[in-house]
Amino acid sequence: MERLKGLIFIISGAMLWGATGPLMEWLLNHTPLTVSFMLTIRLSIAGIVLLIYLVLTGKNIFGIWQQKIWSKQLIIFGVAGMLGVQYAFVAAINESNAVLATLLQFLAPIFVVAYVSLSLKKWPPKYQVLGIIGTLAGLFLLLTNASFDALLVSNKALIWGVAVGLTFAFYTLYPARLMKEWSVLLVVGWGMLIGGLTLGIISRIWQSNQWLVFMDLKVVGLMLALIVFGTIAFILFLSSMKYISAVETSILSSIEPLTAMVISVIMFGTSLGFWQLIGVFVMLVCVTWLSIAGEKA
């Protein structure tokens, strides 16, 4: 029964997170909202909601700030990790589409492997090399549809897409000790709030005229859905790891880009060429292979 609960959690979480991409794409394309304004609102509110939830469950949310070593790491995670990955992801959507941005975050395992190999000063195992080559081959098909003439995305989209993979790798690796010492939800809640406030200050959100879009109830509803879907998805994802293995979590996370793809086809008529679809399949298989082989290694 517990394993079934874990499977339901990860599938539901992946589908909800996959749905946030097309929602952001619609808002960026059909409203005056910018990447900075949207993310400031989303991260700030989601962070506050998570922290209030922790307070209501009896957790001390301010203890982490009483020790300099942890508070410093928390700030770095909030700015470089949480804000970094979220901004790169939304910017990639803005420059391309939700499907491509969601798939490009699957480059993260390559950067994780590269970081670990450099740290240990040795070449990665053969299974990782094969997985990386396969993932890059799938990415090539996704970006070119097997044509050597030109990329199907702009240079800006590609740069932001690679940034998604890099920042997601940092987001995964950096807070390991922090989350082990403190609760995951506490670190994520503060990380979201720090990221949101930082971006708000940098973009001077109080001077923005984009607040006027909230007079449109449709925009308000979509923003609320974006915040709720994203927050619940993250809680479900983290909760699933109590009941199922990391390998199962990794495999079932592949539902995320597939969900984004289906919704994008319905909402925007987004379509991929034959070789692009082959590329998507190859990327997901190779990322799963990296996870399974890594678990056995």
N, C-alpha and C positions, 0 to 999 in steps of 0.2 A: 504493500500500500504506500509506503514512504517513497519507494522508487517511482511509482506512478505519479505521486505528488511532485517529485522533482522533475519528471518529464513534462508534466502539465505546466509547471512554473517556467521552464526554459523555453518551451514552445510558445507559450503566451507572451513571455517577455521579448523573445526574438521578433515575434510578429508585431507587437506594439512598437518596438524600437524601429523596425523596418518601415512602419507606417509614418514615423515622424519625418523621414526624409522627403517624401512627396508632399507632406503638409507644408514643410518649410519652402520647398520649391514653389508651391502655389502662392504662398504669401509673398515671396520675393518677386515673383513674376506679375502678380496682380494687385499689389499694394505698393505704397511708397516706402515700405519698411526696408531698412538696410540691414546688412549682416550684423553690424555692431549694435544697432538698436534692438533688434530681435533677440540677440544673444544676451544682452544685458538684462532684459526683462525675464527671459526664460531662466537663465542661471540664477539670478537673484531670488526670484520667487520660488523656484524648485529648492534652492538651498535653505531658504527660510522655512519652507514646508517640512523638509526633512529634519531640521533642527527642532522645530516645534513638536514634531512626532516623537523625537527622542526625549524631549523634556516631559511630554505627557506619559512616556513609559518609564519615567523615573531616572533617566540618565543625566549625569553631570556633563554638560556640553562645554563648560569653560575650563575644565581641568587641564586640557591639552595646551592651553595658553600659559599655564603657570611654569612650564619648563622650556627654557630657551631652545634647547636642542630640537624639541618636537615642534614648537611654534614656527621655527625657521624652516623646517622641512615642510610643514603644512602650507606656508606661504608660497614656497617654491612649487609645490604640487598644485596649489590653486591657480597660480599664474601660468607656469610653464606646462603643467600637465592637463588640468581640467580645462582652463581657458584655451590652451594651445590646441588640444585635439578638437574641441568644440568649434573654435573659430576656423581651423583648417577645414573641418568637415563641411560647415555651412558655406564657407567661401568656395569650396569645390563644387557644391551644389549650385551656387550662384553662377559659376563660370561654365558649368556643364549641365548635369542633371543628378537627381537623387540616386539613380541606379549606379552610375559610374562612381560617384563619391562613396557610396556604401561598399562597393566592391574594392575600391582602392585601399580601404582600411585593412583589407586582408593582406596587404604588403607588410604589415607590422611584424609578423613572425620572421621575415627575412632580416629586418633590422635588429630584432632580438638576437637572432643567431649570430649576426655580424658582431654585435656588441659583446656577447659572451665569448666568441672566438678570439676577439682582440684582447679581452680581459685575461683569458687563459693563455694567450700567445701561441695558439695552435689552430690548425685548420679544422673546420667543422667535420663531423662524421659524414660518411658517404651518403647516408639516407637524407641528411639535411641538404647536402649539395644538390642531390637529385630533386628534392622537394623545391628548392629555390629555383633551379633551372626550369622545372615544370611550371611553377607559379609565374615566372617571368615570361615563359612562352605563352601561357594563357593570357597574360596581360597584353602581350604584343598583339594577339588575335583580337582582344577586346578593343584595343585602341586603333587598330588598322583594318579590321575585317579581312586580314590576310593580304592586304594590298600594300606594296612598298612605296607607293606614290606619295601618300601624305597621311598624317594623323587625322583621325576623325574628331579630335578634340583640340581646343586651342592650347597654346603653350602655357597660358595662365592656369587653365584647368589642370594640366598635367603637373605643373609645379605645386599647386595646392593639393592635388591628389597624393603626390609623393609626401608632402608635408603631413597629410592625414596619417599615412603609414608610420612616419618618423615619430610624430607626437603621440600616436597611439601606443607605439613601442615604449616611449618614455613613460606614458601614463600607466602602462602595465608594470614596468620594472621598478620605477623610482619609489613608489609609496609602499613597497612590500613590508619593510620594517615598521613604517608608520601605522599601517593597517593591522599589523600583528600586535603592536603595543596597544593600540586603541581600536575601537570598533570600526568596521568598514563604513557603516552608514554615517558615523560621526565625521570621519575624514572626508567622505564624499560630500556631506552636507556643508561643511565649512569650505571645502574646495570649491563647490559651486558658488557659494556666497562671495568668497574672495575673488573668484574669477569674474563674476558678474559685476561686483563693485569696481574692480580694477578697470574693466572695459568701459564701464559707465563714466568713470572719472576721465579716462583717456579720451573718450569720444564726446565728453561734456554733454551727457544725455539730457541734462536739465535745460539746455539751450535748444534742443531739437524741436522741430515743428511736427515731428512724426506722432506725437501724442494724440494728434487730431484723428488718427485712424481708428482709435478706440471708441469713437462716436459711432462707428459701424459695428453693429452687434454681430455680424457674420465674422468679422476680423477678431472680435473679442472671443467668440466661441472657438475659432480655430486656434488662437493663441492658448486658450485654456486647455484645449485638447492636446496641443503640443506639449505643454508643461506636464499635464496629468499623465499622458501616454509615456513620456520620457522618464518621469519619476517612478511610475509603477513598473515600467520595463526594467529599470535598473534594480529595483528591490526584488523583483521576481528572479532576475538573473543571479543575483547574489544568493538569494534563498535557495535556489535550485542546487547550488554546490554543496549544500548540507546533505543532499539525498542521492545525488548521482555523481559519477566520476568526471574528472576534468576532460577526459576524452569524449564522453557522451555530450558534455556541455559544448565542446568545440564543434562536434559534428552537427548538433542540432542548432547551433548558432547560424549555420548556413541558411536557415529559414529566413534570416533577416534580409539579405539582399534579394532573395526570391520574392519576399513579401513586397519589398520596395519596387521590384520589377513589375509585379502583377498590378499593384496600385497605380504605378506610373503609366502602364499601358491603358488602364481604365480612365484615369484622370486626364492624361495628356496625349494619349495615342503614341507614347514612346515605343519605338520598335528597335530591335537589334537585328543585324544581319546574321546569316547562317554561321559564319566563322566567328562572329562575336559571341554567339550563344555557345559555340564549342569552347571558346576562350573562357567564358564564365564557368563552364563545367570543369575544365582543366584546372582553373585556379582553385575552385572549391575542393576538388579532389586532392590537389597537392597540399593545400593548407591543412586539410584533414589528415593527410599522410604525415605531415610534419608533427602534428599533435599526437597521433597514435604511436609513431615510431619514437617520439621523444618520451612518451610515457613508459615505453618498454625498455628504453636505453638505460 
